[in-house]
Amino acid sequence: MKFAREIGPQDNRLASLDQFRGFTVVGMYFVNYLGAYAAAPSVFKHNDTFCSFADIIMPQFFFAVGLAFRLTFLRAREKHGAGQAYRHAVKRNTTLLLFGAFAYSIGDILMIGKHLSRMSFAAYLSHMVCGNMFQTLVHIAVTSLWVMPVIGAGPLARVIFLLFSGALHAGISSAWYYEWGIESRIIDGGFMGFLSWTIPVLCGSLACDLVMKLNRRDAVRWLIIIGAGIMALGYGLSCLNAANHVRAGLSTSGDIGSWLVEPPFVAPSRPVDMWTMSQKMGSVSYLTFAAGFAMTVYALFVIVCDMRGLRWAIFRTFGQNALMAYIIEHAGQGLGRLAVPRGAPLAFALAGYLIVFGANYLIMRFFEAKRIYLKL
């Protein structure tokens, strides 16, 4: 990890990707801050029992990661050869893994250190695995390493690998992981989450193929068609929850509604299971729907940014320095909540958010003006 003064020629960047990534960072700031307040609507919180607006943010990061990974890997392979491209990818993601694991675990490490003499090694290891270590940066690194063998391959190989990873996650969830995970402290899918996070990453790599090989109009059409199909598949998978209830005799099969669950962004009325959209468990249905949603939203950025040439300075600032923005957001999040208690009315929470976001934006603009970017 290093600070860099230059990020490369601007004409070598995909404007829609930078803008989409910046939009996602801004969304992350919003849900991470506001979601901690009791007055915030549930759709802006991580509820773990349905796909809320807050839950679509992280998969959009992974979609952008997959698109950028495919793009930079192909460019590196063409310029330096496959061996150098793979070595750089391994080094980059290993560095990110180590940095993320340390950053997320430092609190657990300090806490465990006080009780280490009374803990067995198994208890220590379990606490670390089930604690805070597996969050966004670690998941990005592990998932990127997992998909690396196929990131440079053709679309069929990546689709097969995506289906294999999703099926493997569903298999282990059915066997033991779902029940274990529900009772544990894991978040964002836990240590096996990389299998299902593969879905948005490889969907992003497929989007890269479309925008780089087709004219923009055709690319947008296919992004929307494929994205809508993937969203429908994700919702269909979540309806296996309802099917299980019908088969178990917990609900009747007399009408089509008995076989359907609530749509995304609506809280469920039935007990949840491994097919329920859940960010906590990184369920296959959730990440399939979210990957399709991300692809559809990205299509809009291709239209606006690549085809019509529109840009938003705020998205550029955050999108071209996303790792720096992520670190600053996590560092300043708690400070903002000191001024506005979590039980405050929604209007006060929104005011606190605007102040914190404004301060972070000024910091990011300073780095942009000085051409300081955090790179791996």
SULKA-V874065 format. One record per pair of residues at least 12 apart in sequence whose ideal C-beta (glycine too) atoms are under 10 Angstrom apart, sorted by the first residue. I is the first residue (numbers start at 0). J is the second residue. D is the distance in whole Angstrom. If there is no record, write none. Layout:
# SULKA-V874065
I;J;D  I;J;D
This chain:
# SULKA-V874065
0;91;9  0;94;6  0;95;8  0;97;9  0;98;6  0;322;8  0;373;7  0;374;7  0;375;5  1;94;10  1;372;9  1;373;8  1;374;6  1;375;8  2;323;9  2;366;9  2;369;10  2;371;6  2;372;7  2;373;6  2;374;8  3;320;10  3;370;8  3;371;8  3;372;5  3;373;8  3;374;5  4;369;8  4;370;5  4;371;7  4;372;8  5;370;6  5;371;10  5;372;8  5;374;10  6;319;6  6;320;8  6;370;8  6;372;5  6;374;8  7;372;10  9;319;9  11;74;8  12;67;10  12;70;10  12;315;10  12;318;10  12;319;8  13;66;8  13;67;8  13;70;7  13;207;9  13;210;7  13;211;8  13;300;10  13;301;9  13;304;9  13;305;7  14;300;8  14;301;9  14;303;9  14;304;5  14;305;6  14;308;8  14;309;9  14;310;7  14;314;10  14;315;9  14;318;9  15;66;9  15;206;10  15;210;7  15;215;9  15;218;10  15;219;10  15;297;7  15;298;9  15;299;9  15;300;4  15;301;5  15;302;9  15;303;8  15;304;4  15;305;5  15;306;9  15;310;10  15;318;10  16;62;10  16;63;6  16;66;6  16;67;6  16;70;8  16;203;9  16;206;9  16;207;9  16;210;8  16;297;8  16;300;8  16;301;9  16;304;9  16;305;9  16;318;8  16;319;10  17;63;9  17;67;10  17;300;9  17;304;8  17;310;9  17;314;7  17;315;6  17;316;10  17;317;9  17;318;4  17;319;5  17;320;10  17;321;9  18;297;10  18;300;5  18;301;10  18;303;8  18;304;5  18;305;9  18;309;9  18;310;6  18;311;6  18;313;10  18;314;5  18;315;7  18;317;10  18;318;6  18;319;10  19;59;7  19;62;8  19;63;6  19;66;8  19;206;10  19;293;8  19;296;7  19;297;5  19;298;10  19;299;9  19;300;4  19;301;9  19;303;10  19;304;8  19;314;8  19;318;7  20;59;8  20;60;8  20;62;10  20;63;5  20;64;9  20;66;9  20;67;8  20;297;10  20;300;9  20;314;8  20;315;10  20;317;8  20;318;4  20;319;8  20;320;10  20;321;5  20;324;9  21;63;10  21;300;10  21;310;10  21;311;7  21;312;9  21;313;7  21;314;3  21;315;6  21;316;7  21;317;4  21;318;3  21;319;8  21;320;9  21;321;8  21;324;8  21;363;10  22;56;10  22;59;8  22;63;10  22;296;8  22;297;10  22;299;10  22;300;7  22;311;8  22;313;9  22;314;5  22;317;8  22;318;8  23;55;9  23;56;6  23;57;9  23;58;9  23;59;4  23;60;6  23;61;10  23;62;9  23;63;7  23;293;9  23;296;9  23;297;10  23;314;9  23;317;8  23;318;8  23;321;8  24;56;9  24;59;10  24;60;8  24;63;10  24;313;10  24;314;8  24;316;9  24;317;4  24;318;7  24;320;9  24;321;6  24;322;10  24;323;10  24;324;5  24;325;7  24;328;8  24;359;10  24;363;9  25;56;10  25;311;9  25;313;7  25;314;7  25;316;10  25;317;6  25;318;9  25;324;9  25;356;8  25;360;9  26;52;8  26;53;9  26;55;8  26;56;5  26;57;10  26;59;7  26;60;10  27;53;9  27;56;5  27;57;8  27;59;9  27;60;8  27;135;9  27;317;9  27;321;9  27;324;8  27;325;7  27;328;7  27;329;10  28;56;10  28;317;8  28;324;8  28;325;10  28;327;10  28;328;6  28;331;10  28;332;9  28;352;8  28;355;8  28;356;5  28;359;7  28;360;9  29;43;7  29;52;9  29;53;9  29;56;9  29;349;10  29;352;7  29;356;8  30;42;10  30;43;6  30;44;8  30;45;8  30;51;8  30;52;7  30;53;4  30;54;9  30;55;9  30;56;6  30;57;10  31;43;10  31;45;9  31;53;8  31;56;8  31;328;7  31;329;8  31;332;6  31;352;10  32;328;8  32;331;10  32;332;6  32;335;6  32;336;8  32;339;9  32;348;8  32;349;9  32;351;7  32;352;5  32;353;10  32;355;6  32;356;7  32;359;10  33;53;9  33;345;8  33;348;6  33;349;7  33;351;9  33;352;6  34;46;10  34;51;9  34;52;10  34;53;5  34;348;10  35;332;8  35;333;10  35;335;10  35;336;6  35;339;10  35;341;6  35;348;8  36;336;8  36;339;8  36;340;9  36;341;6  36;342;8  36;343;7  36;344;9  36;345;7  36;347;9  36;348;4  36;349;9  36;351;9  36;352;9  37;340;10  37;341;6  37;342;6  37;343;9  37;344;10  37;345;9  37;348;9  38;341;9  38;342;8  38;343;7  38;344;6  38;345;4  38;346;9  38;347;8  38;348;6  38;349;9  39;53;9  39;341;10  39;345;7  39;348;7  39;349;9  39;352;10  40;52;9  40;345;8  41;53;9  41;264;10  41;265;10  41;266;7  42;54;9  42;264;6  42;265;9  42;266;9  45;57;9  45;186;8  45;187;9  45;277;9  45;278;6  45;279;8  46;266;7  46;267;10  46;276;10  46;277;9  46;278;8  46;279;9  47;181;9  47;186;9  47;271;8  47;275;9  47;276;9  47;277;5  47;278;6  47;279;4  47;280;8  47;282;10  47;285;10  48;266;7  48;267;6  48;270;9  48;271;5  48;275;6  48;276;8  48;277;6  48;278;10  48;279;9  49;237;9  49;260;9  49;261;7  49;262;9  49;263;7  49;264;7  49;265;7  49;266;5  49;267;5  49;271;8  49;275;7  49;276;6  49;277;8  49;278;10  49;285;9  50;233;8  50;234;9  50;237;8  50;262;9  50;263;4  50;264;7  50;265;9  50;275;9  50;276;4  50;277;8  50;278;8  50;282;9  50;284;8  50;285;5  50;286;9  50;288;6  50;289;7  50;292;9  51;263;8  51;264;6  51;265;9  51;266;9  51;276;9  51;278;8  52;263;9  52;264;7  53;278;8  54;263;9  54;264;9  54;276;7  54;277;8  54;278;5  54;279;10  54;285;7  54;286;10  54;288;9  54;289;7  54;292;10  55;263;8  55;264;9  55;278;9  55;285;9  55;288;9  55;289;5  55;290;10  55;292;6  55;293;7  55;296;8  56;135;10  56;278;10  56;289;9  56;293;10  57;134;9  57;135;6  57;138;8  57;139;10  57;187;7  57;188;10  57;196;9  57;199;9  57;278;7  57;281;10  57;286;9  57;289;8  58;195;10  58;196;8  58;198;8  58;199;4  58;200;9  58;202;9  58;203;10  58;278;9  58;281;10  58;285;8  58;286;6  58;287;10  58;288;9  58;289;4  58;290;6  58;291;10  58;292;7  58;293;6  59;199;8  59;203;9  59;289;8  59;290;9  59;292;8  59;293;5  59;294;10  59;296;7  59;297;8  60;135;7  60;136;10  60;138;9  60;139;7  60;196;10  60;199;8  60;200;10  60;203;10  60;293;9  60;321;8  60;325;9  61;135;9  61;138;8  61;139;7  61;142;7  61;143;9  61;196;6  61;197;9  61;198;8  61;199;4  61;200;5  61;201;10  61;202;9  61;203;7  61;286;8  61;289;9  61;290;8  61;293;8  62;198;9  62;199;5  62;200;7  62;201;10  62;202;6  62;203;4  62;204;9  62;205;10  62;206;7  62;226;10  62;289;8  62;290;6  62;291;10  62;292;9  62;293;4  62;294;7  62;296;9  62;297;7  63;199;9  63;200;9  63;203;6  63;206;9  63;293;8  63;297;8  63;318;9  63;321;8  64;138;10  64;139;6  64;140;10  64;142;8  64;143;7  64;146;10  64;196;9  64;199;8  64;200;6  64;203;6  64;204;9  64;321;10  65;139;10  65;142;9  65;143;9  65;146;8  65;150;8  65;157;9  65;196;10  65;197;9  65;198;9  65;199;7  65;200;4  65;201;6  65;202;7  65;203;3  65;204;4  65;205;8  65;206;8  65;207;7  65;290;9  65;293;10  66;199;10  66;200;9  66;202;9  66;203;4  66;204;7  66;205;9  66;206;5  66;207;5  66;208;9  66;209;10  66;210;8  66;211;10  66;293;10  66;294;10  66;297;8  67;203;8  67;204;9  67;207;8  67;321;10  68;88;8  68;91;9  68;92;9  68;139;9  68;142;10  68;143;6  68;146;8  68;147;9  68;150;6  68;151;10  68;200;7  68;201;10  68;203;8  68;204;7  68;207;8  69;146;10  69;150;6  69;151;8  69;157;9  69;200;9  69;201;9  69;203;7  69;204;4  69;205;8  69;206;9  69;207;4  69;208;7  69;211;9  70;203;10  70;204;9  70;207;5  70;208;10  70;210;9  70;211;7  71;84;9  71;87;9  71;88;8  71;91;9  71;150;10  71;207;10  72;84;6  72;85;8  72;87;9  72;88;6  72;143;10  72;147;8  72;150;5  72;151;6  72;204;9  72;207;10  73;150;9  73;151;6  73;204;10  73;207;8  73;208;10  73;211;8  75;87;6  75;88;8  75;151;10  76;88;10  76;150;10  76;151;6  81;151;7  84;147;10  84;150;9  84;151;7  85;147;7  85;148;9  85;150;9  85;151;8  87;375;10  88;143;7  88;144;8  88;147;6  88;150;8  88;151;9  89;143;9  89;144;7  89;147;7  90;375;8  91;140;9  91;143;8  91;144;10  91;374;9  91;375;5  92;139;8  92;140;5  92;141;8  92;142;9  92;143;5  92;144;5  92;145;10  92;147;8  92;375;8  93;140;7  93;143;10  93;144;8  93;375;10  94;140;8  94;375;5  95;136;6  95;137;8  95;139;7  95;140;4  95;141;9  95;143;8  95;144;10  95;322;9  95;375;6  96;136;8  96;137;6  96;138;10  96;139;9  96;140;4  96;141;6  96;143;9  96;144;8  97;136;10  97;137;9  97;140;8  98;136;7  98;137;9  98;140;9  98;322;9  98;326;10  98;375;8  99;132;8  99;133;9  99;134;7  99;135;8  99;136;3  99;137;4  99;138;8  99;139;8  99;140;6  99;141;9  100;127;9  100;131;10  100;132;5  100;133;9  100;134;9  100;136;8  100;137;6  100;140;9  100;141;10  101;132;9  101;137;10  102;131;9  102;132;9  102;134;9  102;136;7  102;137;9  102;326;8  102;329;8  102;330;10  103;130;8  103;131;5  103;132;5  103;133;8  103;134;5  103;135;9  103;136;8  103;137;7  103;329;10  104;126;10  104;127;6  104;130;7  104;131;6  104;132;5  104;133;10  104;134;10  104;137;9  105;131;9  106;130;8  106;131;7  107;123;10  107;126;6  107;127;6  107;129;10  107;130;4  107;131;6  107;132;7  108;123;10  108;126;10  108;127;8  108;130;9  108;132;10  110;126;9  110;130;9  111;123;6  111;126;6  111;127;8  111;130;9  114;126;10  125;183;9  125;184;10  126;184;9  127;190;10  128;183;9  128;184;10  128;185;8  128;189;8  128;190;5  129;179;9  129;180;9  129;182;10  129;183;5  129;184;5  129;185;6  129;186;10  129;189;7  129;190;8  130;183;10  130;184;6  130;185;9  130;186;9  131;184;8  131;185;10  131;186;7  131;187;10  132;185;10  132;189;10  132;190;8  133;185;7  133;186;7  133;187;6  133;188;7  133;189;6  133;190;5  133;191;9  133;192;6  133;193;9  133;281;10  134;186;7  134;187;6  134;188;10  134;192;10  134;329;10  135;186;10  135;187;7  135;196;10  135;325;7  135;329;9  136;322;8  136;325;8  136;326;9  136;329;10  137;187;9  137;190;9  137;192;9  137;193;9  138;186;10  138;187;6  138;188;7  138;189;10  138;190;10  138;192;6  138;193;6  138;195;10  138;196;5  138;200;10  138;281;8  139;193;9  139;196;8  139;200;8  139;322;10  140;193;9  140;375;9  141;190;8  141;191;10  141;192;8  141;193;4  141;194;10  141;196;8  141;197;10  142;164;9  142;188;10  142;192;8  142;193;4  142;194;9  142;195;9  142;196;5  142;197;6  142;198;10  142;199;9  142;200;5  142;201;9  143;193;9  143;196;10  143;197;10  143;200;7  144;193;8  145;160;9  145;164;7  145;193;5  145;194;8  145;196;9  145;197;6  145;200;9  146;160;7  146;161;9  146;164;8  146;193;9  146;196;9  146;197;6  146;200;6  146;201;6  146;204;8  148;160;8  149;161;9  149;163;10  149;197;10  149;201;8  149;204;9  150;200;9  150;201;8  150;204;6  150;207;10  151;204;9  152;204;9  153;208;9  154;201;9  154;204;9  154;205;6  154;208;6  154;209;10  156;201;10  157;197;10  157;200;10  157;201;5  157;202;9  157;204;6  157;205;7  157;208;9  158;201;8  158;202;10  158;205;8  160;197;7  160;201;7  161;197;6  161;198;6  161;199;10  161;200;9  161;201;4  161;202;7  161;204;9  161;205;9  161;287;9  161;290;9  162;197;10  162;198;9  162;201;10  163;194;9  163;197;9  164;193;8  164;194;5  164;195;7  164;196;9  164;197;4  164;198;7  164;200;10  164;201;8  164;283;9  165;194;7  165;195;6  165;197;7  165;198;6  165;201;10  165;236;9  165;283;5  165;284;10  165;286;8  165;287;7  166;194;9  166;283;8  167;191;9  167;194;5  167;195;9  167;197;9  167;283;10  168;188;8  168;191;7  168;192;8  168;193;9  168;194;4  168;195;4  168;196;9  168;197;8  168;198;9  168;273;10  168;280;9  168;281;7  168;282;8  168;283;6  168;286;9  169;194;9  169;195;8  169;236;9  169;239;10  169;273;7  169;274;8  169;282;9  169;283;5  169;284;9  170;194;9  171;191;6  171;194;8  172;188;10  172;191;8  172;194;9  172;195;9  172;272;10  172;273;5  172;274;9  172;280;7  172;281;9  172;282;7  172;283;8  173;272;10  173;273;6  173;274;10  176;188;10  176;189;8  176;190;9  176;191;6  176;192;10  176;194;10  176;273;8  176;280;8  176;281;10  177;271;10  177;272;8  177;273;4  177;274;9  177;275;10  177;277;9  177;280;6  177;282;8  178;272;10  178;273;9  179;191;10  180;192;9  180;273;9  180;277;9  180;279;7  180;280;5  180;281;9  180;282;10  181;271;9  181;272;10  181;273;9  181;277;9  181;279;8  181;280;7  183;279;10  184;279;10  185;279;7  185;280;8  185;281;9  186;278;8  186;279;6  186;280;9  186;281;9  187;278;6  187;279;7  187;280;9  187;281;6  188;277;9  188;278;8  188;279;8  188;280;6  188;281;2  188;282;8  188;285;9  188;286;8  189;279;8  189;280;8  189;281;7  191;280;10  191;281;8  192;278;10  192;279;10  192;280;8  192;281;4  192;282;10  192;286;9  193;281;9  194;281;8  194;283;9  194;286;10  195;280;9  195;281;5  195;282;7  195;283;5  195;284;9  195;285;8  195;286;5  195;287;8  195;290;10  196;281;6  196;286;6  196;290;10  197;286;8  197;290;10  198;229;9  198;233;9  198;281;10  198;283;7  198;285;9  198;286;5  198;287;6  198;288;10  198;289;8  198;290;5  198;291;9  199;229;10  199;286;6  199;287;9  199;289;6  199;290;4  199;291;9  199;292;9  199;293;6  199;294;9  200;286;10  200;290;9  201;290;8  202;225;8  202;226;8  202;229;7  202;286;9  202;287;9  202;289;9  202;290;4  202;291;7  202;293;7  202;294;6  202;297;10  203;290;8  203;293;7  203;294;8  203;297;8  205;221;9  205;222;9  205;225;7  205;229;10  205;290;10  205;294;8  206;218;8  206;221;9  206;222;6  206;225;8  206;226;9  206;290;10  206;293;9  206;294;6  206;297;6  206;298;8  206;301;9  208;221;10  209;221;5  209;222;6  209;225;8  209;294;9  209;297;10  209;298;9  209;301;9  210;222;8  210;297;9  210;298;9  210;301;6  210;305;7  214;306;10  215;301;6  215;302;8  215;305;5  215;306;5  215;307;10  216;301;10  216;302;9  216;306;7  218;298;8  218;301;6  218;302;10  218;305;9  218;306;9  219;297;10  219;298;5  219;299;8  219;300;10  219;301;5  219;302;6  219;305;9  219;306;7  220;298;8  221;294;10  221;298;9  222;294;6  222;295;7  222;296;10  222;297;6  222;298;4  222;299;9  222;300;10  222;301;7  222;302;10  223;294;8  223;295;6  223;297;10  223;298;5  223;299;9  223;301;10  223;302;10  224;294;10  224;295;10  224;298;9  225;290;10  225;291;8  225;294;6  225;295;9  225;298;9  226;290;8  226;291;5  226;292;7  226;293;8  226;294;3  226;295;4  226;296;8  226;297;8  226;298;7  227;291;7  227;292;10  227;294;9  227;295;6  227;298;10  228;291;7  228;294;10  229;287;6  229;288;8  229;289;9  229;290;6  229;291;3  229;292;8  229;293;9  229;294;7  229;295;9  230;263;8  230;287;8  230;288;5  230;289;9  230;290;8  230;291;4  230;292;6  230;293;10  230;294;8  230;295;7  231;287;9  231;288;9  231;291;8  232;283;10  232;284;9  232;287;6  232;288;8  232;290;10  232;291;7  233;263;8  233;276;7  233;282;9  233;283;8  233;284;5  233;285;7  233;286;8  233;287;3  233;288;3  233;289;7  233;290;8  233;291;6  233;292;8  234;259;9  234;260;8  234;261;10  234;262;7  234;263;7  234;276;9  234;284;7  234;287;9  234;288;6  234;291;9  235;259;10  235;274;10  235;284;8  235;287;9  235;288;9  236;274;6  236;275;10  236;276;9  236;282;8  236;283;6  236;284;4  236;285;9  236;286;10  236;287;6  236;288;8  237;259;9  237;260;5  237;261;9  237;262;9  237;263;8  237;267;9  237;271;10  237;272;10  237;274;6  237;275;6  237;276;5  237;277;10  237;282;8  237;283;9  237;284;4  237;285;8  237;287;9  237;288;7  238;258;6  238;259;6  238;260;5  238;261;10  238;274;8  238;284;8  239;258;10  239;260;9  239;272;8  239;273;9  239;274;4  239;275;9  239;283;10  239;284;8  240;259;10  240;260;5  240;261;10  240;267;8  240;269;6  240;270;8  240;271;7  240;272;5  240;273;8  240;274;4  240;275;5  240;276;9  240;282;10  240;284;8  241;256;9  241;257;7  241;258;5  241;259;6  241;260;5  241;261;10  241;267;10  241;268;10  241;269;7  241;272;10  241;274;9  242;257;9  242;258;6  242;259;9  242;260;9  242;274;8  243;269;9  243;270;10  243;272;6  243;273;9  243;274;7  244;257;8  244;258;9  244;260;9  244;269;6  244;270;8  244;272;9  245;257;6  245;258;6  249;269;8  249;270;8  250;269;7  260;274;8  260;275;8  260;276;9  260;284;9  261;276;10  262;288;10  263;276;6  263;284;10  263;285;9  263;288;6  263;289;9  263;292;8  264;276;10  276;288;6  276;289;8  300;314;9  312;364;9  312;367;9  313;356;10  313;360;7  313;363;9  313;364;9  315;367;8  316;360;7  316;363;5  316;364;6  316;366;9  316;367;5  316;368;10  317;359;9  317;360;8  317;363;6  317;364;10  317;367;9  319;363;10  319;366;10  319;367;7  319;372;7  320;363;6  320;366;6  320;367;7  320;371;8  320;372;5  320;373;6  320;374;9  321;372;10  321;373;9  322;372;8  322;373;5  322;374;8  322;375;7  323;362;9  323;363;7  323;366;6  323;367;10  323;371;8  323;372;7  323;373;4  323;374;9  324;359;7  324;360;9  324;362;9  324;363;6  324;366;9  324;373;9  325;373;9  326;373;7  327;358;9  327;359;6  327;360;10  327;362;6  327;363;7  327;366;9  327;373;10  328;355;9  328;356;9  328;359;6  328;363;10  330;359;9  330;362;10  331;355;6  331;356;10  331;358;7  331;359;6  331;362;8  332;355;7  332;359;9  334;355;8  334;358;9  335;348;10  335;351;6  335;352;7  335;353;10  335;354;7  335;355;3  335;356;9  335;358;8  335;359;9  336;348;9  336;351;7  336;352;10  336;355;8  337;351;10  338;350;10  338;351;6  338;354;8  338;355;9  339;351;4  339;352;8  339;354;9  339;355;9
